[in-house]
């Protein structure tokens, strides 16, 4: 599943290209992709609207029109968003196509069909997408050791599971929770209620630093993004532990280990991230 850095990359690539363009037509081929309203209503309402800006909140993307309507999108596991000339053959599993006024198309494809769209009116409260349940953004100035400790210090769940809780922090998934905990020197299976003050402080500093780093290393030109059909993410060479189980720790050289926490595979260094006592 794309996490915050990947979703931010999509925003940075797509937003400048669609600003000021008008949606001339919308085609929804899988009705379930339109979660609210139904597909016919979504197509009817969007046609004729000019696109003004794109926003990211956690792993959600929102496109705002000149009328103030908001098109909310969650890519889920395999969703991809691609802006392409209309003459380019469609990707397999393309389910939604927005025909734009410059002759290009904004296409949504999704192999597993878990991605969803919601269209909200200008003054309509979003009680549909779940975006209102998200916790703090990792780049919020109020993300402090005090905030993390206040939310998590009484929890017996592992700190890895707590970082994945979108109601606490929005946008962190399995990949970057491993990277954050490695940099902070905290074992992923540590119960949150065992962390000390200095560890809360390290986490509060490392979370925005690591995510900012991976956003920057993931930069891609619109041309390369189109050439790779939106599949190109450049963070893989920069990941220190995720996906490297059995390989050497980049800090101490010990073999990286893998364990399953909350149903998710987690990679860590047993020397740099001491196991809970």
N, C-alpha and C positions, 0 to 999 in steps of 0.2 A: 504494500500500500504506500502511495506517495505520502511523505511526511512533510512537516512545515517547510524545510528547505526546498523540496521539489515543487510544492504548491506555490511557494514564493517565486521560484524560477519561472513557472508557467505564467504567473501574473506579470512578471517583468517582461516576458517575451510578448505576450498577447496584448496587454493593455495599450501600449503606444500605437499598435497597429489597428485597433478597432475604434479608438476614440474618434467621435464625430461621424462615424458611419451609421447608416440607417439599416434596420432589419427589413428587408423587402418580403421575405417569406420564411416560414419555419416548417420543417418536415420532421415529424416524430414517427419513427417506424416501430418502436416498441412502446406501447402506451404506458407500461408500468414505469418507464423512466421518468415520466411526468408525474411526480408525487402529489403536487398541488399547483394549480387546479388540474383538471383532467387535460389530456393532450390537446383536444380540439380547442378548448378555451385558452390554453397557454399559447397555441399557435395564433389564434385570432387576436389576442391582446398584444402580443409582441410585434406583430406586423405593423410597420410604420413608425416604430419607435427608434429614436437616435441614441446611440450608445455613448455615454459620457465618461465613465470611469469604471475601474475594476478594483476590488478590494479583496484582501485575504483576512480571514479570521480563523485561527487554528488551521485545520485542513480544509476549510470551506473557502470557496470563491464566490464573490458576488459581483454581478455586472449591474450597474445603475444606469437607467435611461434618463433622457431629458424630461420625462414626465414624473420622475422620482420612483418609478417602479423598480423593484430589485429582483433580479434573476439569481437565485442561490443555487450553487452546484457543489455536490460532494462527489469526488472521483471514486471513493471507496477503494476496492482492491486493484482493479485493472483499468479504471477509466482514464482516457486520454483526450486532450483538447488540442485541436490542430486547426490553424488558419492557413488556408491553401487556395490557390487558383481553382476555379470551378472545373477546369479541364483536367485536373490531376485525378487519376482514378482513386476512388474511395478505398480507405482501409477496410479490411474485413471487420465485421461487427460494428459498422457505423450505424448508430441508432437515431441520432438527432443531427439535423443540418440547418444552419442559419444562413440563408442567402443574404449577402450584404451589398450595399449600394455601389461598391467599387468593383463588383464582379467576383470577389472572392467569397469563400464559404468558411464559416466557423463550424467545424465538425466535431462531434463527440462520439468516440468509439469506446466499447467496453466489452471485453471478451466474456466476463462473468455476469454482466448485466446487473451489478449491484449499485452502480452510480445512480444518482437521483437529482432532479431539478425541482425547484419550488419557485413560483412567481408570486411576489407579494406586491400589493398596491402601495402607493406613496405613503399613506398613513396607516397601513395595515400592520398589525402586530404579528410578528412571526412566532406562531405557536405550533409550527409544523416541522421545520427542519431540524430542530434541536440545537441550533446555533446559540439560542439564548441561555442554554445550560452550560456553556463553555466557561471554564475558569479563566484565570489571568493569562494574558499574552506573555510569552517568555521575555519579551523586550520591554515590558512595562516597567517604569521606574519604581513601582511599588513592589516589584519582585525582590524581596529581601529575605535574609535569614529568618527574620521575625515572621514573615508571611508563611514561609515553608514550615517552620517549626509550629506555628499556630494551627496550621491545617493538618499536620501529619504527626506531631510528636506523641499522640496517644494511640496511633494506629499500630496494630501488630502485623499488618501486611508488610511484605518486603518493600524496600525502597524502590526497587525496579517496578513493581506493580503500581506503586503510588505515582511514579513519574508518568505512567501510562494513563492515569486517571484524568480524562479530559475536563472534568469538573474542577480540577485543581490547577492544572496547566494545560493550555490549549496547543496542540500541534505536535507534541512529542510522541513518537512511536517506538517500535522495537529497536530499530537501527540506532537512533540517536540517544536513546536511554542508555544503551551499552557504551556508546562513546562518551557520554557525559559522566557516567559513573566511573569509567576507567580514568578519565582525566582528573576527577575528584578524588580518586583513590579509595572508593567505597565499594565494598562487595555488594553485588546485586541482590543477594539473598538476606542482607541485613534487615531485620525488622525495623521499620521506620522509628519506632519508639526507643530504639537503642542508640540513635545518632546523638552525637555531642554537639555543643554549640559551634565549635570550630568546623565541624563537618557540614552543618547547616550553612555556615558562611561560605565554605568552599563551593557547595552546590549552587547557592544563589549567584556566585560569581561565574561559575563554569557554564551554567545553562545558557545564558545569552551569548557568552563568548564562543562556545562550541557551535551553536546554531548560526551565529553570524559568520563564523569561519566557513561552515559548509554551504551557506548561501553564496558566499563569494567564490569558493572553489567550484561551485556548480554553474557559474555564469556561462551562457551560451548565446551565440548570435541568433537572430531570427532565421537567418539562412541555414545555419547548421541544425537548428531545431526542426525546420521544415524538411531538410534533407534526411534527417534520421526519423522523421514522422513522429516527433514528440517522445521518442523512446530514450533519447540520449540524456543521461544524467552523469555528471562527471565526478561524483564524489567517491566512487569505488576506490580509486588509487589512494585516497586520503583517509580512508577509514583505518583506524589503528587496531581495533579488535573485532568489530562485527564482521562475520564471514571468514575469520582467520583462525578458528579453533584448530589447535594442534601446531600452529605456527609459532614463531618466537615473539615474545613480548617486545615491542619497539623500545621499551625503556630498560628492562633488566635482562631480556633474552630468555627467560623461562618460557616453557610451553604454555600457550593460552588454552584455557579449559572451557568446556561448554556444559551448561546444565539447563534444565527446563524449569522455568519459574512462571507460575500462573498460565501454563500452557504455551509459553513462548520460549524459544531457544535463546539463551543468554550466553555471551562469551565474555570472559574476564581473565585477569591475570592473578593467579593464586598468591603471588609474591607482592605485587603492587596493591592488590585489593584483598586485604586480609579477611579470611573467612570468619564469620561471627563465632564468638567463643562458645 
